[in-house]
């Protein structure tokens, strides 16, 4: 698998949780495809921000990506959860041990699908309601548990992106991009 990531986009997503990790990954040489769950590439993100996806999800072979990312935003997560393809891909990846990342309310998708049992994860505070005991890591801005990377919310979007880059491209690439972004 190449150094590549797909970021699932739906109306209502949190724009900072899309743009910051995407920027970090692209600076680090990772191919990132922003995939709209609809055929329309225009995404009406939260806070009146408009994003433009690279491709509709329906046109992509998701097995070629090294990482799949679910951004947060409560409305965006609700919309992502309505996509059978997103949910099937998250389930497939988790069961196969392939890399999955989710930030803010995004980990709720994994919880709803029963994919967090026996795992460690974090999310936006209060989004962990109903999670299995012991999963929620309240003190972690970014949490890595094997193939699963989760983060708390917009304020963790850059460290989340750095961790995604570290996972895909290694410490040297992640440290170089962090230094360029003055993240010490």
DRENTI-915339 format. One record per residue: residue number from 1; residue in one letter; x, y negated, z negated of N, C-alpha, C in turn. Coordinates in steps of 0.1 Angstrom, whole numbers, plus 5000, padded with zeros to 4 digits. Each point is the difference from the previous one (the first is absolute). Layout:
<pts>
+-----+---+------+------+------+------+------+------+------+------+------+
:   k : r :  n.x :  n.y :  n.z : ca.x : ca.y : ca.z :  c.x :  c.y :  c.z :
+-----+---+------+------+------+------+------+------+------+------+------+
: NUM : A :    X :    Y :    Z :    X :    Y :    Z :    X :    Y :    Z :
...
+-----+---+------+------+------+------+------+------+------+------+------+
</pts>
This chain:
<pts>
+-----+---+------+------+------+------+------+------+------+------+------+
:   k : r :  n.x :  n.y :  n.z : ca.x : ca.y : ca.z :  c.x :  c.y :  c.z :
+-----+---+------+------+------+------+------+------+------+------+------+
:   1 : X : 5008 : 5012 : 5000 : 4992 : 4988 : 5000 : 5009 : 4988 : 5000 :
:   2 : X : 4996 : 4990 : 5008 : 5008 : 4987 : 5000 : 4997 : 4992 : 4989 :
:   3 : X : 5007 : 4989 : 4998 : 4997 : 4990 : 4990 : 4988 : 4992 : 5005 :
:   4 : X : 4988 : 5004 : 4996 : 4988 : 4994 : 5005 : 4989 : 5000 : 4989 :
:   5 : X : 4992 : 4991 : 5001 : 4989 : 4999 : 4990 : 4987 : 4995 : 5007 :
:   6 : X : 4989 : 5005 : 4996 : 4987 : 4995 : 5004 : 4993 : 4994 : 4988 :
:   7 : X : 4995 : 4988 : 5002 : 4993 : 4993 : 4989 : 4985 : 4999 : 5005 :
:   8 : X : 4991 : 5006 : 4992 : 4986 : 5000 : 5003 : 4994 : 4987 : 4997 :
:   9 : X : 4993 : 4994 : 5009 : 4993 : 4987 : 4999 : 4985 : 5001 : 5001 :
:  10 : X : 4993 : 4993 : 4991 : 4986 : 4999 : 5001 : 4996 : 4986 : 4995 :
:  11 : X : 4989 : 4995 : 5005 : 4995 : 4987 : 4996 : 4999 : 5000 : 4984 :
:  12 : X : 5005 : 4989 : 4994 : 4999 : 4998 : 4986 : 5013 : 5004 : 4993 :
:  13 : X : 5010 : 5005 : 5008 : 5013 : 5004 : 4994 : 5007 : 4987 : 4994 :
:  14 : X : 5009 : 5003 : 4990 : 5008 : 4989 : 4994 : 5011 : 4997 : 5009 :
:  15 : X : 5001 : 4988 : 5006 : 5010 : 4997 : 5011 : 5014 : 5001 : 4995 :
:  16 : X : 5003 : 4995 : 4988 : 5014 : 5000 : 4995 : 5005 : 5015 : 4999 :
:  17 : X : 4991 : 5009 : 4997 : 5004 : 5014 : 4998 : 5002 : 5007 : 5014 :
:  18 : X : 4996 : 4993 : 5010 : 5003 : 5005 : 5014 : 5012 : 4993 : 5005 :
:  19 : X : 5001 : 4987 : 4999 : 5011 : 4992 : 5006 : 5013 : 5002 : 4993 :
:  20 : X : 5001 : 5000 : 4987 : 5013 : 5001 : 4993 : 5006 : 5013 : 5002 :
:  21 : X : 4994 : 5011 : 4998 : 5007 : 5013 : 5003 : 5003 : 5002 : 5015 :
:  22 : X : 4991 : 4995 : 5009 : 5003 : 5002 : 5014 : 5013 : 4992 : 5003 :
:  23 : X : 5001 : 4988 : 4995 : 5011 : 4991 : 5003 : 5013 : 5007 : 4995 :
:  24 : X : 5000 : 5005 : 4987 : 5012 : 5006 : 4995 : 5004 : 5012 : 5008 :
:  25 : X : 4990 : 5009 : 5004 : 5003 : 5012 : 5008 : 5006 : 4996 : 5013 :
:  26 : X : 4994 : 4990 : 5007 : 5005 : 4996 : 5013 : 5014 : 4994 : 4999 :
:  27 : X : 5003 : 4992 : 4990 : 5013 : 4995 : 4998 : 5010 : 5011 : 4998 :
:  28 : X : 4996 : 5011 : 4994 : 5009 : 5011 : 4998 : 5000 : 5010 : 5011 :
:  29 : X : 4994 : 4997 : 5012 : 5002 : 5008 : 5012 : 4989 : 5011 : 5001 :
:  30 : X : 4990 : 4999 : 4992 : 4989 : 5010 : 5000 : 4990 : 4996 : 5010 :
:  31 : X : 4995 : 5009 : 5009 : 4989 : 4997 : 5009 : 4987 : 5001 : 4992 :
:  32 : X : 4993 : 4989 : 5000 : 4987 : 4999 : 4993 : 4989 : 4998 : 5009 :
:  33 : X : 4989 : 5008 : 4999 : 4988 : 4998 : 5009 : 4989 : 4996 : 4990 :
:  34 : X : 4994 : 4989 : 5002 : 4988 : 4996 : 4993 : 4988 : 5005 : 5008 :
:  35 : X : 4993 : 5010 : 4993 : 4989 : 5007 : 5007 : 4987 : 4996 : 4995 :
:  36 : X : 4991 : 4994 : 5008 : 4987 : 4997 : 4997 : 4991 : 5012 : 5000 :
:  37 : X : 4992 : 5001 : 4989 : 4990 : 5012 : 5000 : 4989 : 4998 : 5011 :
:  38 : X : 4999 : 4988 : 5005 : 4990 : 4997 : 5010 : 5007 : 4998 : 5014 :
:  39 : X : 4993 : 5001 : 5011 : 5006 : 4997 : 5013 : 5004 : 4985 : 5001 :
:  40 : X : 4993 : 4992 : 4992 : 5004 : 4985 : 5000 : 5013 : 4998 : 4993 :
:  41 : X : 5010 : 4994 : 5006 : 5013 : 4998 : 4993 : 5000 : 4988 : 4991 :
:  42 : X : 4989 : 4992 : 5000 : 5000 : 4988 : 4991 : 4994 : 5005 : 4986 :
:  43 : X : 5008 : 4998 : 4990 : 4997 : 5003 : 4986 : 4996 : 4988 : 4992 :
:  44 : X : 4989 : 5000 : 4995 : 4996 : 4989 : 4991 : 5003 : 5003 : 4986 :
:  45 : X : 5013 : 4997 : 4996 : 5005 : 5004 : 4987 : 4994 : 4991 : 4989 :
:  46 : X : 5003 : 5003 : 4988 : 4995 : 4992 : 4989 : 5005 : 4986 : 5000 :
:  47 : X : 4994 : 4991 : 4993 : 5004 : 4986 : 4999 : 5000 : 4992 : 5013 :
:  48 : X : 4992 : 5004 : 5009 : 4999 : 4993 : 5013 : 5012 : 5001 : 5009 :
:  49 : X : 5008 : 5010 : 4998 : 5012 : 5003 : 5008 : 4996 : 5009 : 5012 :
:  50 : X : 5005 : 4997 : 5012 : 4998 : 5009 : 5011 : 5013 : 5007 : 5004 :
:  51 : X : 4999 : 5013 : 5001 : 5012 : 5007 : 5004 : 4997 : 5007 : 5014 :
:  52 : X : 5010 : 5003 : 5007 : 4998 : 5007 : 5013 : 5008 : 5013 : 5000 :
:  53 : X : 4992 : 5011 : 5001 : 5006 : 5013 : 5000 : 5008 : 5003 : 5013 :
:  54 : X : 5009 : 5009 : 4999 : 5008 : 5004 : 5012 : 4992 : 5010 : 5009 :
:  55 : X : 4992 : 5008 : 4994 : 4993 : 5011 : 5007 : 4987 : 5004 : 4992 :
:  56 : X : 4990 : 5005 : 5008 : 4989 : 5007 : 4992 : 5005 : 5013 : 4995 :
:  57 : X : 4995 : 5004 : 4989 : 5004 : 5013 : 4994 : 4996 : 5012 : 5009 :
:  58 : X : 4990 : 4998 : 5008 : 4995 : 5011 : 5009 : 5010 : 5003 : 5011 :
:  59 : X : 5009 : 4991 : 5002 : 5010 : 5001 : 5011 : 5013 : 5006 : 4995 :
:  60 : X : 5002 : 5003 : 4987 : 5012 : 5004 : 4995 : 5001 : 5015 : 4996 :
:  61 : X : 5012 : 5006 : 5002 : 5003 : 5013 : 4995 : 5007 : 4998 : 4986 :
:  62 : X : 4993 : 5002 : 4990 : 5005 : 4996 : 4986 : 5011 : 5010 : 4995 :
:  63 : X : 5001 : 5011 : 5007 : 5010 : 5010 : 4995 : 5015 : 4995 : 5003 :
:  64 : X : 5001 : 4990 : 5009 : 5013 : 4995 : 5003 : 5006 : 4990 : 4991 :
:  65 : X : 4992 : 4996 : 4990 : 5005 : 4989 : 4991 : 5006 : 5007 : 4987 :
:  66 : X : 5011 : 4994 : 4995 : 5006 : 5005 : 4988 : 4992 : 4996 : 4988 :
:  67 : X : 4992 : 4989 : 5001 : 4994 : 4995 : 4988 : 4986 : 4994 : 5004 :
:  68 : X : 4990 : 5002 : 4992 : 4987 : 4994 : 5002 : 4997 : 4991 : 4988 :
:  69 : X : 4996 : 4988 : 5002 : 4998 : 4990 : 4990 : 4985 : 4995 : 4999 :
:  70 : X : 4995 : 5000 : 4988 : 4986 : 4995 : 4998 : 5001 : 4987 : 4991 :
:  71 : X : 4998 : 4988 : 5006 : 5000 : 4988 : 4992 : 4987 : 4999 : 4992 :
:  72 : X : 5000 : 4991 : 4991 : 4989 : 4998 : 4991 : 4990 : 4989 : 5005 :
:  73 : X : 4993 : 4994 : 4991 : 4989 : 4991 : 5002 : 4988 : 5009 : 4999 :
:  74 : X : 4991 : 4997 : 4990 : 4989 : 5009 : 4997 : 4991 : 5002 : 5012 :
:  75 : X : 4997 : 4990 : 5008 : 4992 : 5002 : 5012 : 5007 : 5008 : 5010 :
:  76 : X : 5013 : 4997 : 5002 : 5008 : 5007 : 5010 : 5001 : 5015 : 4996 :
:  77 : X : 5002 : 5003 : 4987 : 5000 : 5014 : 4996 : 4987 : 5007 : 5002 :
:  78 : X : 4989 : 4993 : 4997 : 4987 : 5006 : 5003 : 4998 : 5003 : 5014 :
:  79 : X : 5005 : 4991 : 5009 : 4999 : 5003 : 5014 : 5009 : 5011 : 5005 :
:  80 : X : 5013 : 5000 : 4994 : 5009 : 5011 : 5004 : 4994 : 5014 : 4995 :
:  81 : X : 4993 : 5000 : 4989 : 4994 : 5012 : 4995 : 4989 : 5005 : 5008 :
:  82 : X : 4994 : 4992 : 5009 : 4989 : 5004 : 5009 : 5006 : 5006 : 5012 :
:  83 : X : 5013 : 4999 : 5002 : 5006 : 5006 : 5012 : 5004 : 5014 : 4998 :
:  84 : X : 4993 : 5009 : 5006 : 5003 : 5015 : 4999 : 5015 : 5003 : 5004 :
:  85 : X : 5005 : 4992 : 5010 : 5013 : 5003 : 5005 : 5011 : 4995 : 4989 :
:  86 : X : 4998 : 4989 : 4994 : 5009 : 4996 : 4989 : 5000 : 5010 : 4989 :
:  87 : X : 4988 : 5003 : 4995 : 4999 : 5010 : 4989 : 5006 : 5013 : 5003 :
:  88 : X : 4998 : 5005 : 5012 : 5006 : 5013 : 5005 : 5015 : 4999 : 5000 :
:  89 : X : 5005 : 4989 : 5005 : 5014 : 4999 : 5001 : 5007 : 4998 : 4987 :
:  90 : X : 4994 : 4993 : 4991 : 5006 : 4999 : 4986 : 5000 : 5014 : 4994 :
:  91 : X : 4989 : 5007 : 5001 : 4999 : 5013 : 4994 : 5010 : 5010 : 5007 :
:  92 : X : 5001 : 5000 : 5013 : 5010 : 5008 : 5007 : 5014 : 4997 : 4995 :
:  93 : X : 5004 : 4987 : 4999 : 5013 : 4997 : 4996 : 5003 : 5003 : 4986 :
:  94 : X : 4991 : 4998 : 4991 : 5002 : 5003 : 4986 : 5002 : 5015 : 4998 :
:  95 : X : 4991 : 5008 : 5007 : 5001 : 5015 : 4999 : 5013 : 5005 : 5006 :
:  96 : X : 5005 : 4993 : 5011 : 5012 : 5005 : 5007 : 5013 : 4994 : 4993 :
:  97 : X : 4999 : 4992 : 4990 : 5011 : 4994 : 4994 : 5007 : 4989 : 5008 :
:  98 : X : 4992 : 4994 : 5010 : 5005 : 4989 : 5008 : 4998 : 4987 : 4993 :
:  99 : X : 5008 : 4990 : 5004 : 4999 : 4987 : 4993 : 4987 : 4992 : 5001 :
: 100 : X : 4995 : 4996 : 4989 : 4988 : 4992 : 4999 : 5003 : 4988 : 4991 :
: 101 : X : 4995 : 4989 : 5003 : 5001 : 4988 : 4992 : 4987 : 4993 : 4999 :
: 102 : X : 4997 : 4994 : 4988 : 4988 : 4993 : 4998 : 5002 : 4989 : 4989 :
: 103 : X : 4994 : 4989 : 5002 : 5002 : 4989 : 4991 : 4987 : 4994 : 4996 :
: 104 : X : 5000 : 4994 : 4988 : 4988 : 4993 : 4994 : 4988 : 5010 : 4999 :
: 105 : X : 4989 : 4998 : 5007 : 4989 : 5009 : 4999 : 5002 : 5012 : 5009 :
: 106 : X : 5010 : 5000 : 5009 : 5003 : 5011 : 5009 : 5000 : 5014 : 4994 :
: 107 : X : 5007 : 5001 : 4988 : 5001 : 5013 : 4994 : 4986 : 5006 : 4996 :
: 108 : X : 4990 : 4992 : 5000 : 4986 : 5005 : 4997 : 4996 : 5010 : 5011 :
: 109 : X : 5005 : 4998 : 5012 : 4996 : 5009 : 5011 : 5005 : 5014 : 4997 :
: 110 : X : 5012 : 5001 : 4994 : 5006 : 5012 : 4997 : 4993 : 5007 : 4988 :
: 111 : X : 4996 : 4991 : 4991 : 4993 : 5005 : 4988 : 4986 : 5006 : 5004 :
: 112 : X : 4993 : 4993 : 5009 : 4987 : 5004 : 5004 : 5001 : 5013 : 5008 :
: 113 : X : 5011 : 5003 : 5006 : 5002 : 5013 : 5007 : 5006 : 5011 : 4992 :
: 114 : X : 5002 : 4997 : 4987 : 5005 : 5010 : 4991 : 5015 : 5003 : 5002 :
: 115 : X : 5007 : 4990 : 5005 : 5014 : 5002 : 5004 : 5010 : 4995 : 4989 :
: 116 : X : 4996 : 4995 : 4989 : 5009 : 4995 : 4990 : 5002 : 5010 : 4988 :
: 117 : X : 4993 : 5011 : 5000 : 5002 : 5010 : 4989 : 5014 : 5004 : 4998 :
: 118 : X : 5005 : 4998 : 4988 : 5014 : 5004 : 4997 : 5010 : 4990 : 5005 :
: 119 : X : 4996 : 4989 : 5005 : 5010 : 4990 : 5005 : 5001 : 4988 : 4991 :
: 120 : X : 5010 : 4992 : 5003 : 5002 : 4987 : 4993 : 4997 : 4989 : 5011 :
: 121 : X : 4992 : 4990 : 4996 : 4997 : 4989 : 5010 : 4996 : 4988 : 4992 :
: 122 : X : 5001 : 4989 : 5007 : 4995 : 4987 : 4994 : 4990 : 4994 : 5011 :
: 123 : X : 4994 : 4989 : 4995 : 4990 : 4993 : 5009 : 4997 : 4987 : 4993 :
: 124 : X : 4991 : 4992 : 5006 : 4996 : 4988 : 4994 : 4992 : 5003 : 4987 :
: 125 : X : 5003 : 4993 : 4989 : 4993 : 5004 : 4988 : 4985 : 5000 : 5001 :
: 126 : X : 4994 : 5010 : 4995 : 4986 : 5004 : 5000 : 4996 : 5009 : 5012 :
: 127 : X : 5009 : 5001 : 5010 : 4997 : 5009 : 5011 : 5003 : 5014 : 4997 :
: 128 : X : 5006 : 5003 : 4988 : 5003 : 5013 : 4996 : 4988 : 5007 : 4993 :
: 129 : X : 4989 : 4994 : 4998 : 4989 : 5006 : 4993 : 4996 : 5013 : 5007 :
: 130 : X : 4998 : 5010 : 4993 : 4996 : 5013 : 5006 : 5012 : 5008 : 5004 :
: 131 : X : 5012 : 4996 : 4999 : 5012 : 5007 : 5004 : 5002 : 5012 : 4990 :
: 132 : X : 5006 : 5010 : 5004 : 5004 : 5011 : 4991 : 5009 : 4995 : 4989 :
: 133 : X : 4999 : 5005 : 4988 : 5008 : 4996 : 4989 : 5015 : 5001 : 5003 :
: 134 : X : 5008 : 4990 : 4996 : 5014 : 5001 : 5001 : 5005 : 4995 : 5014 :
: 135 : X : 4992 : 4997 : 5009 : 5004 : 4996 : 5013 : 5005 : 4985 : 5000 :
: 136 : X : 4991 : 4992 : 4994 : 5003 : 4985 : 5001 : 5012 : 4996 : 4992 :
: 137 : X : 5009 : 4993 : 5007 : 5012 : 4994 : 4994 : 4998 : 4985 : 4999 :
: 138 : X : 4995 : 4996 : 4988 : 4996 : 4986 : 4998 : 5012 : 4990 : 5001 :
: 139 : X : 5012 : 5005 : 4996 : 5011 : 4991 : 4999 : 5009 : 4999 : 5013 :
: 140 : X : 4996 : 5007 : 5010 : 5008 : 5001 : 5012 : 4994 : 4991 : 5011 :
: 141 : X : 5008 : 4990 : 5005 : 4995 : 4992 : 5011 : 5000 : 5009 : 5013 :
: 142 : X : 5010 : 5008 : 5001 : 5002 : 5010 : 5011 : 5003 : 5013 : 4994 :
: 143 : X : 4993 : 5010 : 5005 : 5002 : 5014 : 4994 : 5002 : 5010 : 5011 :
: 144 : X : 5011 : 5007 : 4999 : 5003 : 5011 : 5010 : 4999 : 5013 : 4993 :
: 145 : X : 4992 : 5009 : 5006 : 4999 : 5014 : 4995 : 5001 : 5009 : 5012 :
: 146 : X : 5012 : 5004 : 5003 : 5002 : 5009 : 5012 : 4997 : 4992 : 5013 :
: 147 : X : 4990 : 5006 : 5007 : 4996 : 4994 : 5013 : 4990 : 4988 : 4999 :
: 148 : X : 4996 : 4997 : 4987 : 4990 : 4990 : 4998 : 5007 : 4987 : 4994 :
: 149 : X : 4997 : 4989 : 5007 : 5005 : 4986 : 4995 : 4987 : 4992 : 4998 :
: 150 : X : 4999 : 4994 : 4988 : 4988 : 4992 : 4997 : 5005 : 4987 : 4993 :
: 151 : X : 4992 : 4989 : 5001 : 5004 : 4988 : 4994 : 4987 : 4993 : 4995 :
: 152 : X : 5002 : 4990 : 4992 : 4989 : 4993 : 4992 : 4992 : 4990 : 5008 :
: 153 : X : 5006 : 4992 : 5009 : 4992 : 4990 : 5006 : 5008 : 4990 : 5008 :
: 154 : X : 4994 : 4989 : 5004 : 5007 : 4990 : 5008 : 5014 : 4996 : 4995 :
: 155 : X : 5001 : 4998 : 4987 : 5012 : 4996 : 4994 : 5011 : 5010 : 5001 :
: 156 : X : 4997 : 5012 : 5003 : 5010 : 5011 : 5001 : 5002 : 5003 : 5015 :
: 157 : X : 4994 : 4993 : 5009 : 5001 : 5003 : 5014 : 5014 : 5000 : 5006 :
: 158 : X : 5009 : 4991 : 4996 : 5014 : 5001 : 5004 : 5007 : 5011 : 4994 :
: 159 : X : 5000 : 5002 : 4987 : 5007 : 5012 : 4994 : 4995 : 5013 : 5006 :
: 160 : X : 4987 : 5001 : 5003 : 4994 : 5011 : 5006 : 5006 : 5002 : 5014 :
: 161 : X : 5001 : 4990 : 5008 : 5006 : 5001 : 5013 : 5014 : 5004 : 4999 :
: 162 : X : 5008 : 4995 : 4990 : 5014 : 5004 : 4999 : 5000 : 5015 : 4996 :
: 163 : X : 4991 : 5005 : 4992 : 5000 : 5014 : 4997 : 4997 : 5009 : 5012 :
: 164 : X : 4990 : 4995 : 5008 : 4997 : 5007 : 5012 : 5012 : 5001 : 5009 :
: 165 : X : 5007 : 4989 : 5002 : 5012 : 5000 : 5008 : 5011 : 5009 : 4994 :
: 166 : X : 5002 : 5000 : 4987 : 5009 : 5009 : 4993 : 4997 : 5015 : 5004 :
: 167 : X : 4987 : 5003 : 4999 : 4996 : 5013 : 5003 : 5002 : 5004 : 5015 :
: 168 : X : 4998 : 4991 : 5009 : 5001 : 5004 : 5014 : 5015 : 4998 : 5006 :
: 169 : X : 5007 : 4990 : 4994 : 5013 : 4996 : 5007 : 5012 : 5001 : 4990 :
: 170 : X : 4997 : 5003 : 4987 : 5011 : 5001 : 4991 : 5003 : 4987 : 4992 :
: 171 : X : 5009 : 5002 : 4990 : 5004 : 4990 : 4991 : 5007 : 4988 : 5007 :
: 172 : X : 5009 : 5003 : 5009 : 5007 : 4989 : 5006 : 4991 : 4991 : 5008 :
: 173 : X : 4991 : 5005 : 5008 : 4991 : 4992 : 5007 : 4991 : 4992 : 4991 :
: 174 : X : 4994 : 5006 : 4989 : 4991 : 4994 : 4991 : 5008 : 4989 : 4992 :
: 175 : X : 5012 : 5002 : 4996 : 5008 : 4991 : 4992 : 5003 : 4988 : 5009 :
: 176 : X : 5003 : 5002 : 5013 : 5004 : 4989 : 5009 : 4988 : 4991 : 5002 :
: 177 : X : 4988 : 5006 : 5003 : 4988 : 4992 : 5002 : 4997 : 4992 : 4987 :
: 178 : X : 5000 : 5007 : 4989 : 4997 : 4993 : 4987 : 5010 : 4988 : 4998 :
: 179 : X : 5013 : 5002 : 5003 : 5009 : 4989 : 4998 : 4997 : 4989 : 5010 :
: 180 : X : 4996 : 5003 : 5012 : 4997 : 4990 : 5010 : 4988 : 4992 : 4996 :
: 181 : X : 4991 : 5006 : 4992 : 4987 : 4994 : 4996 : 5002 : 4993 : 4986 :
: 182 : X : 5013 : 5001 : 4995 : 5003 : 4994 : 4987 : 4993 : 5007 : 4989 :
: 183 : X : 4998 : 5013 : 5001 : 4993 : 5008 : 4989 : 5011 : 5007 : 4993 :
: 184 : X : 5004 : 4994 : 4989 : 5011 : 5006 : 4992 : 4995 : 5007 : 4988 :
+-----+---+------+------+------+------+------+------+------+------+------+
</pts>
